[in-house]
Amino acid sequence: MPQGTAYLLGILLFMGLLWSISLDHWFSFAGWGYGAKYALAALSLWYLSKTGIRMSAVVWGLAYGAAGALAIAAYQAGVLKMPRVSGFTNAIQFGGIAMYLGFATWVLALFGRWSKSQTTALGILGACAIYASFLSDSRGSWVVVPMLIVAVWCMAWLNGFKRLASVSAVLMVVIGLALAMPAYQKLEQRGSEAVSEVSLYLKEPQKYAETSVGQRLEQWRLALHLIEQRPLAGWGLSGYAQAKQEMVGKHLAHPSVMEYGHAHNEILDMWVKRGMLGLLLLLLFYAVPLCVFWPSSRRLALVSEEVKPKLFALRAAASLLPLAYFGFGWTQVFFAHNSGNMFYIFSLVALWGAICRLVAQNPVAAQPEKNHF
C-alpha cells in the first residue's frame, strides 16, 4: 500500500462514522447516508491507490470541469437572467468549488511543463472557473484567493522553483484582477455591502441580524455562547436546534438564526454540535490530506528530474483542496451540503490515485518514505 494511503483511509472512515452519529439520536437514517458515501470513497481510494489513475485524466478532468463551471454560469446569468449563478446547487458552494477548479488548473498549467498549446489551454480553462466564481457573487471564495496564492508560492519556493514561484504568483494576481474587471462594479458593491453590514450589526445587532453578514455574525455569536456551556460534549444535532429555539424564545438571539440548521462557520458548527472530538476530527480532515499531498523535496526525489515537475504540479494542486475548503469554511459550512462532501472526498480519491500511479510508474520510486506522511 503506497505511503499515505492508510492516513487518508483512516480519516475518511472516521469522518464517515462521525457524520453517521447525531450524538443525541445516535444512528439516524440521514446520517448513515453520509456514512455510506464516505465508505464508498474509502473503498475507491484503496482501489485506486493500487491501480492508479492516469494523470492526464485528472488534469483534463479538472480543466474541463473549470470550463463547465463557466458554461453553466454563463447560461444562468445570460439566458436565465439569474442575479446569482448557483450551478444547480448553492451559489456559495458553486463559487467555492469553481474557485478551487480554477486555481488547481492554473497550478497544473504553470508547473507541469506541458507543451505551449497545452499550457495555454489549461491557463484559459482555469481562468474560466475563476470568472465563474466571480459571477456567483460568493464572497467567501474571494477571500481565500490570497491564501491560495501564498500557498502556491511557498510550495514552489521550498522545492527549488524560486523564479517560477514569483512569476506564477504575479501572473495569478494580474490575471485574477483582469478577470475581475468586467464584474468590478458588482464586486465592489458586494464588498461595500459586507463592510456596511458588519458596521450596522455591531451598532444594532437585533435590528440588522437579517442581513447576509449580520446573520452570520449572529449565528457565530450564538454558537460561541452555546460552546461555552458544553465545550467538550457539544449539543448534538437536535439539541443544537432546540437550544437555538430556546435562545430565540428568551429574546437572546434573533429569529433569523432558525433559518439555517448550521452556524455558517465549519469549525463552530462542528464544535457546537459534536463537541471537542468532532472539532479535532474536522481539523484532521483538513490537515491529514494536506500533509499527505504536500510536495516535499523527499517526495519529489522519488521520481526522475523529467517527471518531477509533473509530480510537483499534481501534489501542489491536490494540496490546495484542503486549504481551500478550510478557507471556505470560515463563512459557510461546506460539509452541510451534499455537493461540498462529494466534491471533497472524491477529489481526494482521484488526486491520490493519480499521484500513486505517477510515482509507481517511475523506477526511481523503489523505496517508500519512512516516518513521513
C-alpha positions in Angstrom: 0.0 0.0 0.0 1.5 3.4 -1.0 2.7 5.5 1.9 -0.1 7.9 2.9 -3.0 5.7 1.8 -3.6 4.5 5.3 -3.8 8.0 6.7 -6.4 9.0 4.0 -8.4 5.8 4.5 -8.4 6.4 8.3 -9.6 10.0 8.2 -12.3 9.1 5.6 -13.7 6.3 7.7 -13.6 8.3 10.9 -15.3 11.2 9.3 -17.9 8.9 7.7 -18.6 7.5 11.2 -18.8 10.9 12.7 -21.4 12.1 10.2 -23.4 9.0 10.9 -23.8 9.8 14.6 -26.0 12.7 15.7 -24.9 12.4 19.3 -28.5 12.7 20.5 -30.4 10.3 18.3 -27.3 8.3 17.5 -27.6 6.4 14.3 -30.1 8.3 12.2 -31.1 7.2 8.7 -29.8 10.5 7.2 -26.5 10.1 8.9 -26.0 6.7 7.6 -26.5 8.1 4.1 -23.4 10.3 4.6 -21.5 7.4 6.1 -22.2 5.2 3.0 -20.7 7.9 0.7 -17.6 8.1 2.8 -17.3 4.3 2.9 -17.6 4.3 -0.9 -14.9 7.0 -1.2 -12.6 5.0 1.1 -13.1 1.8 -0.9 -12.4 3.8 -4.1 -9.3 5.3 -2.6 -7.9 1.9 -1.6 -8.5 0.5 -5.0 -7.1 3.4 -6.9 -4.0 3.6 -4.7 -3.2 0.1 -6.1 -4.3 0.5 -9.7 -3.7 4.3 -10.0 -5.4 6.7 -12.4 -3.8 8.4 -15.4 -2.6 11.9 -14.6 -4.0 13.2 -17.8 -7.5 12.1 -16.8 -7.3 14.1 -13.6 -5.6 17.1 -15.2 -8.1 17.5 -18.0 -10.9 16.4 -15.8 -10.2 19.5 -13.6 -9.7 21.7 -16.6 -12.9 20.6 -18.4 -14.7 21.0 -15.0 -13.5 24.6 -14.9 -14.8 25.2 -18.4 -18.1 23.6 -17.5 -18.4 25.9 -14.5 -18.3 28.9 -16.8 -20.7 27.4 -19.3 -23.3 26.8 -16.6 -22.6 30.3 -15.1 -23.0 32.0 -18.5 -26.2 30.1 -19.2 -27.7 31.0 -15.8 -26.6 34.7 -16.0 -27.2 35.3 -19.7 -30.2 33.1 -20.5 -32.0 32.6 -17.2 -31.1 36.1 -16.0 -30.3 34.8 -12.5 -28.9 37.5 -10.2 -26.5 34.9 -8.7 -25.4 31.9 -10.6 -25.6 28.7 -8.5 -24.7 25.8 -10.8 -27.8 23.9 -9.7 -26.6 23.9 -6.1 -26.0 26.6 -3.5 -24.4 29.8 -5.0 -21.7 29.8 -2.3 -20.9 26.1 -2.9 -20.7 26.7 -6.6 -18.4 29.8 -6.2 -16.1 28.0 -3.9 -15.7 24.8 -6.0 -15.3 26.9 -9.2 -12.5 28.9 -7.5 -10.7 25.7 -6.5 -11.0 24.3 -10.0 -9.6 27.4 -11.4 -6.5 27.6 -9.2 -5.8 23.8 -9.4 -5.9 24.1 -13.2 -3.6 27.1 -13.1 -1.1 25.3 -10.9 -1.0 22.4 -13.3 -0.5 24.7 -16.2 2.3 26.7 -14.6 4.4 23.9 -13.2 3.6 20.8 -15.2 5.9 21.6 -18.1 3.4 20.8 -20.9 3.6 21.9 -24.5 2.9 25.5 -25.2 -0.5 24.7 -26.6 -1.4 22.5 -23.6 -0.2 25.2 -21.1 -2.2 27.9 -22.9 -5.3 25.7 -22.9 -5.0 24.9 -19.2 -4.4 28.5 -18.4 -7.5 29.6 -20.3 -9.7 26.9 -18.9 -8.6 27.7 -15.3 -9.5 31.4 -16.0 -13.0 30.2 -17.0 -13.6 28.8 -13.5 -12.2 31.9 -11.7 -14.6 34.1 -13.7 -17.5 31.7 -13.0 -16.7 32.1 -9.3 -16.9 35.9 -9.7 -20.3 35.5 -11.3 -21.6 33.6 -8.3 -21.0 36.7 -6.1 -19.6 34.3 -3.5 -17.5 36.5 -1.2 -16.4 33.5 0.8 -14.4 32.2 -2.2 -12.8 35.6 -3.0 -11.3 36.0 0.4 -9.5 32.6 0.1 -7.6 33.8 -3.0 -4.6 35.4 -1.2 -4.1 32.3 0.9 -4.1 30.1 -2.2 -1.6 32.3 -4.0 0.7 32.4 -0.9 0.5 28.6 -0.6 1.4 28.1 -4.3 4.4 30.5 -3.9 5.6 28.7 -0.7 5.3 25.2 -2.3 7.3 26.3 -5.4 9.9 28.3 -3.5 10.6 25.5 -1.0 11.1 23.0 -3.8 13.6 25.0 -5.8 11.2 26.6 -8.3 12.2 30.0 -6.9 12.0 32.1 -10.1 8.8 30.3 -11.3 7.3 30.8 -7.8 7.4 34.6 -8.1 6.4 34.7 -11.7 3.4 32.4 -11.0 2.3 34.5 -8.1 2.4 37.7 -10.1 0.6 36.0 -13.1 -2.2 34.8 -10.8 -2.7 38.2 -9.3 -2.6 40.0 -12.6 -4.9 37.6 -14.5 -7.2 37.4 -11.5 -7.5 41.2 -11.5 -8.1 41.2 -15.2 -10.9 38.7 -14.8 -12.5 40.7 -12.0 -12.6 43.9 -14.2 -15.8 43.0 -16.1 -17.6 42.4 -12.8 -15.8 45.2 -11.0 -18.9 47.2 -10.1 -20.7 44.1 -8.8 -17.6 43.0 -6.8 -17.2 46.5 -5.3 -20.9 46.6 -4.4 -20.7 43.2 -2.7 -17.6 44.3 -0.8 -19.1 47.5 0.3 -22.2 45.8 1.4 -20.2 43.4 3.6 -18.4 46.3 5.3 -21.6 48.2 5.8 -23.5 45.1 7.2 -20.7 44.4 9.7 -20.8 48.0 10.9 -24.6 48.1 11.2 -24.7 44.8 13.1 -22.1 45.9 15.6 -24.2 49.0 16.3 -27.6 47.4 16.5 -27.4 43.6 16.4 -31.1 42.8 16.8 -32.1 45.2 14.0 -29.5 44.1 11.4 -29.2 40.4 12.1 -31.2 39.5 9.0 -28.6 40.9 6.5 -26.2 38.4 4.9 -23.2 39.3 7.0 -25.4 40.2 10.1 -27.0 36.8 10.2 -23.5 35.1 10.0 -22.3 37.2 12.9 -25.5 36.4 14.9 -25.0 32.7 14.2 -21.4 32.9 15.3 -22.3 34.8 18.5 -24.9 32.2 19.4 -22.7 29.2 18.6 -19.9 30.6 20.8 -22.4 31.1 23.6 -23.5 27.5 23.4 -20.0 26.2 23.1 -19.1 27.9 26.3 -21.8 25.9 28.0 -20.8 22.5 26.5 -17.3 22.7 25.1 -16.4 19.1 25.4 -19.6 17.1 24.5 -21.4 19.5 22.3 -25.2 19.8 21.9 -25.9 17.2 19.3 -27.9 17.9 16.1 -31.4 18.1 17.7 -30.0 19.6 20.9 -28.4 22.5 18.9 -31.7 23.3 17.2 -33.6 23.1 20.5 -31.0 25.3 22.2 -31.3 27.9 19.4 -35.1 27.9 19.7 -34.9 28.5 23.4 -32.5 31.4 22.9 -34.8 33.0 20.4 -37.8 32.4 22.8 -35.9 34.3 25.5 -35.1 37.1 23.1 -31.4 36.3 23.5 -31.0 35.6 19.8 -32.6 36.9 16.6 -35.2 34.6 15.0 -33.2 34.7 11.8 -30.8 32.1 13.3 -33.6 29.5 12.8 -33.4 29.8 9.0 -30.4 27.6 8.8 -29.5 24.3 10.5 -25.8 25.2 10.8 -23.7 28.0 12.2 -22.4 29.4 8.9 -18.9 28.5 10.1 -17.5 25.0 9.6 -15.4 25.0 12.8 -18.1 26.5 15.1 -20.8 24.3 13.6 -18.8 21.1 14.3 -17.8 22.2 17.7 -21.3 23.2 18.9 -22.9 20.0 17.6 -20.3 17.3 18.1 -18.0 18.8 20.8 -14.2 18.6 21.0 -14.0 15.2 19.4 -15.8 16.4 16.3 -13.7 19.6 16.2 -10.5 17.5 16.3 -11.6 15.2 13.5 -12.6 18.1 11.4 -9.2 19.7 11.7 -7.6 16.4 10.9 -9.9 16.2 7.8 -8.1 19.3 6.6 -4.6 18.5 8.0 -4.2 14.9 7.0 -4.8 15.3 3.2 -2.6 18.4 3.3 0.2 16.6 5.0 -0.2 13.6 2.6 -0.3 15.7 -0.5 2.2 18.4 0.3 5.1 18.4 -2.2 8.2 17.9 -0.1 11.7 17.6 -1.6 11.9 14.0 -0.3 8.8 13.0 -2.1 9.8 14.7 -5.3 13.2 12.9 -5.1 11.4 9.6 -5.6 11.0 10.4 -9.3 13.3 11.4 -12.1 14.1 15.0 -12.9 11.9 14.7 -16.0 8.9 13.6 -14.0 9.5 15.9 -11.0 7.7 19.0 -12.4 4.5 17.0 -13.1 4.6 15.3 -9.7 5.1 18.7 -8.1 2.2 20.2 -10.0 -0.1 17.4 -9.2 0.8 17.4 -5.5 0.5 21.2 -5.3 -2.9 21.2 -7.0 -4.0 18.5 -4.5 -2.7 20.4 -1.5 -4.8 23.4 -2.5 -8.0 21.3 -2.0 -7.9 21.1 1.9 -6.5 24.6 2.1 -9.4 26.0 0.0 -12.0 24.1 2.0 -10.5 25.3 5.2 -10.8 28.9 4.0 -14.3 28.5 2.6 -15.4 27.0 5.9 -15.0 30.3 7.7 -18.1 31.8 6.2 -20.0 28.7 5.0 -20.5 25.1 6.2 -19.5 23.3 3.1 -19.9 19.8 4.6 -23.5 20.6 5.4 -24.2 20.3 1.7 -24.0 17.1 -0.4 -22.0 19.0 -3.1 -19.4 20.0 -0.6 -18.9 16.5 0.7 -18.9 14.7 -2.6 -16.5 17.1 -4.3 -14.1 17.0 -1.5 -13.9 13.3 -0.8 -13.9 12.1 -4.4 -11.4 14.7 -5.4 -9.1 13.3 -2.7 -9.6 9.9 -4.2 -8.9 10.9 -7.8 -5.9 13.1 -6.9 -4.3 10.4 -4.7 -4.9 7.8 -7.4 -3.0 9.9 -9.9 -0.2 10.6 -7.5 0.2 6.9 -6.8 0.3 5.9 -10.4 2.8 8.6 -11.4 5.2 7.6 -8.6 4.7 3.8 -9.2 5.5 4.0 -12.9 8.8 5.6 -12.3 11.7 3.2 -11.4 13.3 5.8 -9.1 10.4 5.4 -6.7 11.6 2.0 -5.5 11.8 2.8 -1.8 8.9 4.3 0.1 9.2 7.2 2.5 9.7 6.3 6.1 8.1 8.0 9.1 6.8 10.8 6.8 3.3 11.3 5.7 
